[in-house]
């Protein structure tokens, strides 16, 4: 199933997010799983998971996809 937002201005953002997820994000998750064995057995967020989460935030920000709804003046994408 394809998801497309009803707001035309958001469609390029969705395409960019999909590309980021299918590329760098998948690669980062695979590298994390290989290095950590897949996760914490007790269900807690390990330091490695915390770092992976921060890495995902950085990748989104570097791709210009972090906070697209926030004003450009404040560093966001300025989308409605």
Secondary structure by P-SEA (a helix, b strand, c coil): cbbbbccccaaaaaaaaaaaaacaaaaaaaaaaaacccccccccccaaaaaaaaaaaaaaaaaccccccccccccccccc
